[in-house]
Amino acid sequence: DEIGDISPAMQVRLLRFLQEKTYDPLGAIEIRRANVRVIAATHRDLAAMMRKGTFREDLFYRLNVVRLDLPPLRKRKEDIPLLVEHFIVRFNRRQGRSVAAIAPDAMAVLMAYDYPGNVRELENIIERAFVLCSGGRIELAHLPAELTGGQSGSAPSLQAGRSLAEQLNEAEARAIRAAIEQCGGNRMAAARALGLHKSTLFRKIRALGIEVPEKDGRTKPGTERKG
């Protein structure tokens, strides 16, 4: 990981290992052979570093056999629900917990964030949520304030003249609209992002009167498909 950050001395040792397929373990008296494949990752421009002389040219070409350019998380937000699920499983296993889901409004906030720290930042956010979460579901209140704009999500204030049910419906509608927008209008993807079954999401869309762009081939709520 972060191959661009290793020292010049370590670059020499790594190059020798890749060329000769041998290594000398600490404290060992015999050189050992290895039959492995090396996957290296970096956020740096290794070609530019090579031109500046801070990264060895021979090591660069030895590593650059098959290259994969992975876009930042902000450019592949459809991966966020899968990553969240992965991290929930990981932290459940590590901590002996049984967190089963994430609240739709919390997922909508995660989908709207741009993640300057990339996947590691998302992992840290979920780990933080595990620390604060005492039940079986991650709620909006468990997310950092910089994501939620300071909204705790734990106790929505009751506005004069409006019932709590009305305000909760409005908050739910906002979360659904945000998820659909982040998923490019695809309601199937939005359902996965919100942790809902597709039929549940479609029922909520109709019940809340949410109008969404028709990008997934489905009719708008309250209309019928003809022909």
N, C-alpha and C positions, 0 to 999 in steps of 0.2 A: 504494500500500500504506500502511496506517495513516493514513488520511485524517484521523482524529481528532487526530493529533499535529502537524499543520501549524500554523504561526504565523498570527496574525490577518492579517498583511500578505500571506502566501501565499494565504490564503483569498480575499482581495480579488482577487488576480491570477488565481486559478483560476476564480472566478465570472465575471470579465470574459471569460476565454477561452471558457467554456461558453456565455455569452450571445452573444458577438460572433463566435465561431469564428475569431478571429484571434490571432496571437502575434507577438512581436518578438524574433527570435533575437539572442543576444549578439553584438555586433559588426556586425549587419546594418543597412542603411540603409532597408530597406523592410519594411513590415508584411506578413506572409504569412497566408494563409487555410489552415484545416485542415478536413478532413472526416473526423472520427474518432468513435468511440464510447468513452466513458470508463467503465472499471470501477474502482470504489473499494472498498477493503476496510478494515475496522477491527475492533478488539476492544472498542472503547469504546461507551458508550451515547450516541449522537449527539443523540438527542432530549433527554436529560437535560442534556447540554452546551449545547444550544440554549436550554433554559429558564434555565440559569445565565448565559447570555450569553457563553460561551467558544467557541461555534461559531455561525457566521452562519446565521440562519434562512433567508435567501434561497438560500444555498449548499446547505443541507440539502435543501430542496424541489427544487432543481435536480438534485441527485444522486439523490434518492430516487424515481426513476421506476419501476424494477423492483427489488424488494428480495428478496434470498435470505438466509435465516438458516441458516448452516451449523453444525450441532452440533459440539461439541468432539470430538476424536478418541476420547476415552474412552467416548463414547456411540455410536460407529459403528465398533467394532473390526473389523467385517467388511471395512473398507477397508484394514486394516493390511497384509495380504499383497500387495494390489495396489500400495500405496505403497512397500513394501519392494522389490518387483520394479521399480517405476519408478525408485527411487533407485539400485538396483544397475546398471540400464542407464545411468543418467546418469553415475555415477562411473566405470563402465567406459569410457564414451566420453571423459570428461574426462581420465582418468588413463592411458588406453591399457591397461587391465587386462582380464582375462578371468574375473572372478569369476562363476561360473555359478549358484550356489545358496546357500541358508542352511540350516544343520543344523536338524532338527526340534526339538531341545531349545532351540535359540536362538530359533526362531520362537515356540515356546510361551511363552518368557519375554517376548518382545515383545508377544504377545497378552494377557498377564496384567498388563502395566504400564498405568498410568492417564494418563501423558503430561501433566503440568501445563504443559509448554511446547508442547503441541499438535503439529501436523505438523512444525514446525521442529525440535522436539526429536528426533522420529523420524529426520528427515533427518540431524541431527548425529550420532546414534547410528550410523547406517549409514556415514557418512563416517569416523567414528572406527574402525569395524570394518575399513574398507578400509585404513586406515593400519597396523593391526595384522595384517591377514590377508596371508599370503605365498603362500597356495595358491589353489585355485579355489573354496573354499567358506567362508562365514562361520560360525565356530564359537561355542559358548557362551563360550569364553575371550576372544573379541574384544569382548564386550559390557561395558558399565560395571559396576562392582561394585555400584552402588546398584540395579541391575536384578536381578542374579544372587544378591544376598545374600552376596557375597564368594566364591561358588563359581567357581573358574577354569574348570571343565569340561574341562580339558586332561588331567588324570590322576586319575580317580576312585580314592579310596583303597580298598584291598582289605580287607574286613571279615573277621575271623577266622571260619573255618568256612564261608565262602561263596565260591564261585568267581567269577572276574571276569565270566564269561558271565551268571551269575545277577544280579549287580549291574547289569550293562549292560542286561539285560532289564527290570529294575525301573525304571531311569532312563528307558528308552524308554517304558515303560508310563505313567510319571508325565507325560511330555511329551505323550503321546497323550491322556490323560485331561484335561489342562489345556487342550489345543487344542479338544477336543470340548465342554468346559464353556464356554469362551469363545465358541464358535460356537453356543451354545444347544442342544446336542445334535445338531446337523446334521453328520453325518459327511462328507458331500460337501464342505461348507465347511471342515471340519477338515482334510480331505486337501489342499485348496488351501493352507490356512494353513501346513501342515507341509511343503509342497513335495513331496507324494507323489501318485502316481496313486491313484485311488480303490480299485482292486482291491488295491494294495499295502497301503493302510491297513486295508481290511477283513480281509485275510489276517493282518496283525499283530494286529488286535483278537482274532481267533479264536485265534491261536497263543499270545497272552499272557493269554487268558482275561479280557479287559477287559469289564466290564458297563457299558453306557451307557444313558441314557434313550432311549426310543423316540419321538423327536420328528421323525424324517425318514421314517417309514413303513417302516423296515426291521426285520427280526426281530433278536433278540439273538443273539450268537455261540452256535453249537451248537444252535440251535433251528430248526425248519422252519416255513415258511409253509404253512398249511392252508387248504383251501377253494378 
